[in-house]
Every structure is written in structure tokens, then in C-alpha cells.
Amino acid sequence: MFDLNKCGFATKQIHAGKHENAAGALTAPIYQSSTFEFCSVEQGGRRFAGQENGFIYSRLSNPTVNVAEEKVAALEGGEAALGTAAGMGAISAALWSSVVAGDEILASDTLYGCTFSLMNHGMSKFGVSAKFLDLANLETLKAALSPKTKVVYLETPCNPTLKIVDIAEVARIAHEYNPEIKVIVDNTFATPYLQQPLRLGADVVVHSATKYINGHGDVIAGFVVGKADFINTVRTFGLKDMTGAVMSPFDAFLIARGLKTLDIRMERHCANAMKIARFLHDHPAVEKVYYPGLEDFEGYEIAKKQMKLPGGMMAIELKADRDTAAAALNKLQLCTIAVSLGDAETLVEHAATMTHSTYTREELAASGISEGLVRISVGLEDPEDIIADFEQAFTHLAK
């Protein structure tokens, strides 16, 4: 029997999740069905009782969704994965399955805007508190841990500043304090091709599969990855009862298709990003470039330790006030002004007024997100063309 667990990343992304089907189709079919037939009343009862494996209802599991889940679990090195209807569905389901009223979450001070809003404004309504810390400062984490801490939550690279957090050290410190603390890492920016938090000591990985996992800008989806018993809890409670954020079979089909080229796409995203970062780093109109692949980036050494490549995401500060910077960005012709990331197209956004608009001005400042920060998701176009577009848009700023 061919052991897929011993195979390389590219082989896993293509072959993981493959099952026989009635027609012998090479590509897994789309099982566009809400419910599934039982051979008998007794069989239905056994499945509901957990005494027999099999499909019941697509809010719980679906054959097409299972294919995508098995691929992501294999690539992240997790025992199991759960697909959800959005990245926020994955994050919400994982968190609600990890805490109860009175518990505390310690979270990175720099997070995706909706994640920050969920913790800061949403979960607090139900008696769960969240403290936001600079998790790049390990002493800060040590001082903040308490008997109430049930989750340490982080992104690395962080959205949108690309701040790097040492996953292995955060996991070590949290688990030494209390082995029951769940260290949850949002791995959306890095993908499992560049970084595998579970192998570094984290307990759970979440993804917005809308981004690089799918890679083509035509799906909204998410994943939770971890140990099988925890994923079962997230499936039967966090997803089934709390959020209902169920991934559709068609979206799962598109994700499974996109995953087959993840390594190739990430290699090109990273190669392009390195060229763009060096260009912007030396451009007279650019004040600062935040990119883990640049030697003068604060988190460069940790990123090199825990990431295979520095990724396709970056942020920049322009030497201009907000209105002047916006006027320059509006001159972009090839690059697209849009939120999201990980698409074939290069996407540019103004974080403070778009993806991180849930932060107040004070919260932005505390998180290191300046009001002029521009986030760039470097696409798969020819890098010379991307550079030329930024050059013509920023020409007047350099004068």
C-alpha cells in the first residue's frame, strides 16, 4: 500500500483525499445533496448514535467537502480538518469550541479586523474576555498568562503589518504554564506550504481558504485543523450548533482543485514579492516596506527559522499624507484596488479604512497599524509589469 504520509508536499496536495467513486471519475464528484439515504431505520439510528460511519446531512459532513478537508489536514500535518463557509466561520467555530463564560483569550495585538472585532466586541457579550498583547515580546506573554487563560491566539505573519511571532516559543511558554491551553494560529498568510504551526507546537490552525488555499478569488471558505477529537467537537458543536457556517460542496470542489497547484503558486507569489519588495524598498516615494524577506525587517530571523519562504504579502508606508497617497494608488492600472489576498491578481488596499476599519484610531495605533499603511498581495503577473505599474503610479510622489 502506498503510504501518502511519507510522500512530499506536491504529492499530498494532489492525491490526499482521493476516494473511489461509482463512476471511476479521476476528479472527485460534486455531491450536491443536503441529505443522504439510509438502508434502514436501524442504520440511521446507528449513524446518529456514532456507532457507524457514514453521511447523514451536509451540515455535518459531505463527501466533496471531506476531500478538501483531508487535503488540508494532510498538508498541515494535522489529524483532521473541518471546512467552513468562511474564514470567520472557522475562527468563530474554533474559538466557541475552546472557551466558556469566564474564560480568557490572549491574542496578538495585530489581527485581521473581523477577528479583532469578534474577540473585542462579540465574545465579550457572552462573558469571554480577550487581552491583546505584543506576542513578539515573549515576556509580555509570560506576564499575562493566568488560570483563566484557555486560548493563545495569533497570526504570523500578522495582518496587515507582517509582524512575525515565534510560534514554537509561544507554544512552549503557554503549554509550560498550562498544557490545556490551546495555541491557535491563523496560517492564512503563510499557507501550509511555507509554514506548519502544528509541527512547531501549536494545537490548532485556522485558515481563510478564500485566500491562497483556493487561490483563484472565486470562493469564500475556511478550515480548522488539529487533533481529531478537537475537530470532532468543532464539527458537532462549533459548526453544527453555534455558527452553522457550512462549506458548500461546490466551494469544496473548487478548493480541492486549487490546492493541486498550491506549491507552484506559492513559489511564484514569493519570487514576485521578493522582487517587488526590493524595488519598493529603494523607491524614493516609499518610507518603509514591511516584508519578512528583507534583511532589515524586524522579524527576518524568526521568519527565516519558521517559514520556508517569506510569502507573497507585504505592506508599505508612502512619504505622503493620506489623500496624496490615495491619489497615487488610484493611478494604478494593472494592480487592483481590492481587499482579500492570495489571488492571481495583485491586490492593493488601505488597511485602516478597509480590512481594519473595525479598529478605532487608538486601537490602530496600539496595534502598530498606521493610518497610511498600504497592504499589497503580490499576484502571479510578470513581476516587471507589477513594478512598472507601481513606478508610474508613484512617479509624482518621488519628485
C-alpha distance (Angstrom), angle and dihedral (degrees) to the residues before:
residue distance angle dihedral
M1 . . .
F2 3.82 . .
D3 3.81 108.5 .
L4 3.80 107.2 -140.3
N5 3.81 90.7 -173.2
K6 3.80 89.0 69.4
C7 3.81 93.6 49.8
G8 3.79 128.0 98.5
F9 3.80 127.1 -96.6
A10 3.82 96.1 -96.8
T11 3.79 92.1 50.8
K12 3.80 91.5 49.5
Q13 3.80 94.2 48.6
I14 3.80 89.9 54.5
H15 3.81 102.6 37.3
A16 3.82 107.1 28.1
G17 3.80 113.0 105.3
K18 3.79 93.5 24.2
H19 3.82 113.4 146.2
E20 3.78 134.4 169.5
N21 3.78 116.0 -96.7
A22 3.79 131.6 -166.0
A23 3.81 95.2 -105.0
G24 3.79 96.7 42.2
A25 3.81 91.1 -120.7
L26 3.82 114.0 176.4
T27 3.81 90.6 -143.9
A28 3.80 116.1 55.4
P29 3.83 110.6 -104.5
I30 3.78 123.5 -116.7
Y31 3.79 105.5 -108.5
Q32 3.79 95.9 -156.3
S33 3.77 94.7 -177.3
S34 3.78 130.7 123.2
T35 3.80 95.5 -159.1
F36 3.81 139.2 22.7
E37 3.79 132.6 -137.5
F38 3.80 123.6 -112.9
C39 3.80 122.4 -148.5
S40 3.79 89.0 -134.5
V41 3.77 144.2 -8.0
E42 3.79 87.5 -100.2
Q43 3.80 92.2 56.1
G44 3.81 90.9 50.5
G45 3.77 89.5 51.4
R46 3.80 92.2 50.2
R47 3.80 91.8 51.1
F48 3.79 93.3 48.9
A49 3.81 88.9 47.9
G50 3.80 91.1 51.7
Q51 3.79 91.5 -118.1
E52 3.80 94.6 118.6
N53 3.78 131.7 35.8
G54 3.78 117.9 -125.1
F55 3.76 144.0 100.1
I56 3.78 123.1 -66.7
Y57 3.79 110.4 162.1
S58 3.80 131.6 -11.2
R59 3.80 93.4 -117.4
L60 3.80 85.8 69.6
S61 3.80 101.7 35.2
N62 3.78 141.6 -27.8
P63 3.83 130.5 -164.8
T64 3.81 94.3 -122.3
V65 3.79 93.1 46.1
N66 3.80 89.1 48.6
V67 3.80 90.3 60.0
A68 3.81 91.8 57.3
E69 3.81 91.4 43.1
E70 3.80 92.6 52.6
K71 3.79 91.7 49.0
V72 3.81 93.5 51.5
A73 3.82 92.5 45.1
A74 3.81 90.5 51.6
L75 3.80 93.2 48.3
E76 3.82 94.1 47.6
G77 3.80 93.2 43.9
G78 3.80 92.3 -119.5
E79 3.78 129.3 142.6
A80 3.80 92.2 -126.4
A81 3.80 143.8 -6.2
L82 3.78 136.7 -152.5
G83 3.80 124.1 -148.5
T84 3.81 119.6 -143.2
A85 3.79 137.1 -174.3
A86 3.82 93.7 -106.4
G87 3.77 142.0 1.7
M88 3.80 88.8 -102.8
G89 3.79 88.1 52.6
A90 3.80 88.8 57.5
I91 3.80 93.5 46.0
S92 3.82 93.9 45.4
A93 3.81 94.4 46.0
A94 3.81 92.1 48.0
L95 3.80 93.8 48.0
W96 3.80 96.0 44.7
S97 3.80 87.8 51.0
S98 3.81 91.0 53.8
V99 3.82 105.8 46.3
V100 3.78 143.3 43.9
A101 3.78 132.6 -167.5
G102 3.79 110.2 -59.3
D103 3.79 94.8 30.2
E104 3.78 125.6 117.0
I105 3.79 134.0 -137.2
L106 3.80 120.6 -154.2
A107 3.78 107.0 -154.8
S108 3.75 138.2 179.3
D109 3.79 112.1 -93.8
T110 3.81 89.5 -128.9
L111 3.79 114.5 61.1
Y112 3.78 141.5 143.0
G113 3.81 107.1 -74.9
C114 3.81 97.4 -113.8
T115 3.81 92.4 46.9
F116 3.79 88.8 52.2
S117 3.81 90.4 48.1
L118 3.82 92.7 49.1
M119 3.80 91.7 53.5
N120 3.78 99.3 35.9
H121 3.79 100.7 40.3
G122 3.81 107.5 12.3
M123 3.79 110.1 42.9
S124 3.79 92.4 39.8
K125 3.82 88.0 67.7
F126 3.80 87.9 65.6
G127 3.78 98.4 47.0
V128 3.80 99.6 -93.5
S129 3.79 113.8 126.0
A130 3.80 126.6 -153.4
K131 3.79 127.9 -159.2
F132 3.79 119.1 -164.0
L133 3.80 115.5 -144.2
D134 3.76 140.2 172.2
L135 3.80 94.4 -106.6
A136 3.80 90.1 -174.8
N137 3.82 83.3 73.6
L138 3.80 102.7 69.7
E139 3.81 93.6 -169.2
T140 3.80 88.5 60.6
L141 3.79 89.7 55.8
K142 3.81 92.8 48.2
A143 3.81 91.1 51.8
A144 3.82 93.7 48.1
L145 3.83 100.0 50.1
S146 3.80 113.6 108.0
P147 3.82 139.8 163.5
K148 3.82 87.1 -92.1
T149 3.81 93.1 58.6
K150 3.79 110.1 109.0
V151 3.83 101.2 154.7
V152 3.79 135.8 34.5
Y153 3.79 106.8 -164.9
L154 3.78 127.8 -169.9
E155 3.76 147.8 156.4
T156 3.78 122.3 -145.0
P157 2.93 119.7 -147.2
C158 3.82 84.7 29.2
N159 3.78 121.9 -133.0
P160 3.05 116.8 -88.2
T161 3.84 107.2 -7.0
L162 3.84 96.0 48.9
K163 3.81 89.5 -131.0
I164 3.81 110.0 171.8
V165 3.80 123.1 -132.7
D166 3.80 121.9 -165.8
I167 3.82 101.6 -119.6
A168 3.80 96.5 -170.2
E169 3.81 93.5 51.2
V170 3.80 94.5 44.8
A171 3.81 90.1 50.0
R172 3.82 91.9 47.1
I173 3.79 93.8 50.3
A174 3.81 94.4 45.1
H175 3.80 94.3 46.9
E176 3.80 93.9 45.0
Y177 3.80 88.0 55.7
N178 3.81 93.3 45.3
P179 3.82 124.2 -10.7
E180 3.83 89.2 -153.6
I181 3.82 93.3 65.1
K182 3.79 110.4 108.6
V183 3.79 114.5 -134.9
I184 3.79 105.4 -154.4
V185 3.81 119.8 -169.0
D186 3.78 126.0 -166.8
N187 3.81 101.2 -143.8
T188 3.81 96.8 179.5
F189 3.81 97.4 116.9
A190 3.80 94.9 46.4
T191 3.84 103.3 34.2
P192 3.81 120.8 -155.8
Y193 3.79 89.4 -80.6
L194 3.80 91.7 67.5
Q195 3.80 102.2 28.1
Q196 3.81 136.8 14.7
P197 3.82 110.1 -164.6
L198 3.81 95.2 -175.8
R199 3.80 89.8 62.0
L200 3.81 88.2 51.4
G201 3.80 93.6 55.6
A202 3.82 104.4 -87.1
D203 3.81 118.1 136.1
V204 3.80 101.5 -148.2
V205 3.79 136.3 22.2
V206 3.80 124.3 -159.1
H207 3.78 127.9 -167.5
S208 3.73 140.2 -171.2
A209 3.81 94.2 -138.4
T210 3.80 86.8 -169.3
K211 3.79 85.4 83.6
Y212 3.83 128.9 49.8
I213 3.82 95.9 -21.0
N214 3.81 89.6 68.4
G215 3.79 95.1 19.8
H216 3.78 101.6 -172.4
G217 3.80 105.6 83.4
D218 3.81 95.1 -119.1
V219 3.81 103.6 100.5
I220 3.80 138.2 63.3
A221 3.81 109.0 -155.8
G222 3.80 146.9 125.5
F223 3.80 143.3 -157.5
V224 3.79 138.7 -148.1
V225 3.82 116.4 -158.7
G226 3.79 129.8 -172.4
K227 3.77 144.8 93.8
A228 3.81 115.6 -12.0
D229 3.80 95.9 -116.3
F230 3.80 93.0 52.1
I231 3.81 92.9 46.0
N232 3.81 88.5 50.9
T233 3.81 88.7 54.1
V234 3.79 91.1 49.2
R235 3.81 90.1 48.4
T236 3.80 96.8 48.2
F237 3.80 97.9 36.7
G238 3.80 114.4 13.3
L239 3.81 93.6 42.8
K240 3.81 105.6 23.5
D241 3.80 98.8 41.3
M242 3.80 109.5 16.9
T243 3.79 110.1 36.6
G244 3.81 109.8 7.0
A245 3.81 86.6 -152.6
V246 3.80 95.3 154.2
M247 3.80 121.4 177.8
S248 3.80 113.2 -126.4
P249 3.82 120.0 -124.4
F250 3.81 91.5 -122.3
D251 3.81 92.4 52.9
A252 3.81 89.2 48.0
F253 3.81 89.2 52.3
L254 3.82 91.1 52.9
I255 3.81 91.6 47.0
A256 3.81 93.0 50.1
R257 3.80 88.3 50.8
G258 3.81 93.2 48.0
L259 3.79 92.5 47.7
K260 3.80 91.9 62.6
T261 3.82 89.4 74.5
L262 3.82 100.1 35.2
D263 3.81 96.4 116.2
I264 3.81 93.7 47.3
R265 3.79 92.3 47.6
M266 3.81 93.7 47.2
E267 3.79 92.3 50.2
R268 3.81 89.6 55.1
H269 3.82 94.3 42.3
C270 3.81 89.6 52.8
A271 3.80 95.5 44.4
N272 3.80 91.2 49.8
A273 3.80 92.5 45.3
M274 3.80 92.4 52.6
K275 3.81 90.5 54.3
I276 3.80 92.9 45.8
A277 3.81 92.4 46.8
R278 3.80 93.0 52.5
F279 3.81 90.6 47.6
L280 3.82 93.2 49.6
H281 3.81 92.0 42.3
D282 3.80 89.8 62.4
H283 3.81 97.5 37.4
P284 3.83 113.1 114.5
A285 3.83 91.9 -138.1
V286 3.82 93.6 57.0
E287 3.78 120.0 85.4
K288 3.81 97.6 -173.4
V289 3.80 141.2 -3.9
Y290 3.80 121.6 -150.8
Y291 3.80 107.4 -156.1
P292 3.83 128.0 136.5
G293 3.80 91.7 -140.1
L294 3.81 95.1 63.2
E295 3.79 114.4 94.7
D296 3.82 92.8 -136.4
F297 3.83 93.0 52.6
E298 3.80 110.2 115.3
G299 3.80 95.4 -126.4
Y300 3.80 96.2 40.8
E301 3.82 98.0 116.5
I302 3.81 95.8 46.2
A303 3.80 91.0 45.4
K304 3.80 89.8 52.0
K305 3.81 89.3 50.9
Q306 3.81 98.3 50.3
M307 3.82 104.3 25.0
K308 3.80 127.3 67.0
L309 3.83 90.8 -148.9
P310 3.83 131.1 2.5
G311 3.80 96.7 -107.8
G312 3.77 138.4 -123.8
M313 3.81 98.6 -83.1
M314 3.80 128.9 92.4
A315 3.77 141.5 154.9
I316 3.78 131.9 -147.5
E317 3.79 140.6 -164.7
L318 3.79 115.9 -143.2
K319 3.81 124.4 -147.9
A320 3.78 91.2 -117.0
D321 3.78 141.9 82.2
R322 3.79 118.6 -97.0
D323 3.82 96.8 -93.4
T324 3.80 93.9 47.1
A325 3.80 91.4 46.7
A326 3.81 90.7 49.3
A327 3.80 90.3 51.0
A328 3.79 89.7 53.1
L329 3.81 93.0 49.2
N330 3.79 89.6 49.2
K331 3.82 87.6 62.3
L332 3.80 92.0 64.6
Q333 3.79 110.7 117.0
L334 3.81 106.6 174.7
C335 3.78 99.4 29.1
T336 3.80 114.7 70.9
I337 3.80 126.9 -129.3
A338 3.79 101.1 -134.5
V339 3.78 141.8 117.2
S340 3.80 123.7 -114.0
L341 3.79 123.2 61.4
G342 3.77 144.2 -143.3
D343 3.81 95.4 64.3
A344 3.79 126.9 131.8
E345 3.82 87.6 -107.6
T346 3.81 123.1 74.2
L347 3.81 106.9 -111.0
V348 3.80 125.2 -161.1
E349 3.80 126.4 -169.0
H350 3.80 141.5 169.4
A351 3.80 102.5 -123.0
A352 3.81 100.7 -158.8
T353 3.80 94.5 56.8
M354 3.80 98.3 32.0
T355 3.82 127.0 28.4
H356 3.82 93.7 11.5
S357 3.78 99.5 37.7
T358 3.84 88.7 117.1
Y359 3.82 87.7 74.4
T360 3.79 119.9 87.5
R361 3.81 117.0 -130.9
E362 3.78 88.9 -100.6
E363 3.80 92.1 50.0
L364 3.80 91.4 48.6
A365 3.79 90.3 52.9
A366 3.81 92.2 47.2
S367 3.81 89.7 51.9
G368 3.78 94.4 49.0
I369 3.80 93.2 -112.3
S370 3.78 108.2 138.1
E371 3.78 120.2 -152.9
G372 3.79 88.9 -117.5
L373 3.80 97.8 51.5
V374 3.80 113.9 131.2
R375 3.82 117.5 -161.8
I376 3.80 118.5 -151.7
S377 3.79 126.9 -164.7
V378 3.79 102.7 -163.5
G379 3.79 111.4 -140.5
L380 3.77 136.5 -155.3
E381 3.79 98.5 -92.7
D382 3.79 120.5 118.8
P383 3.81 103.1 -71.7
E384 3.80 92.2 -134.7
D385 3.81 89.1 60.8
I386 3.80 93.0 49.6
I387 3.81 89.8 50.1
A388 3.79 91.8 48.5
D389 3.80 90.6 52.8
F390 3.80 93.2 52.1
E391 3.80 89.7 44.4
Q392 3.79 94.0 56.2
A393 3.83 92.7 42.8
F394 3.81 94.2 50.5
T395 3.80 98.3 39.0
H396 3.78 95.9 101.6
L397 3.83 91.7 46.4
A398 3.80 91.1 59.9
K399 3.78 94.2 57.2
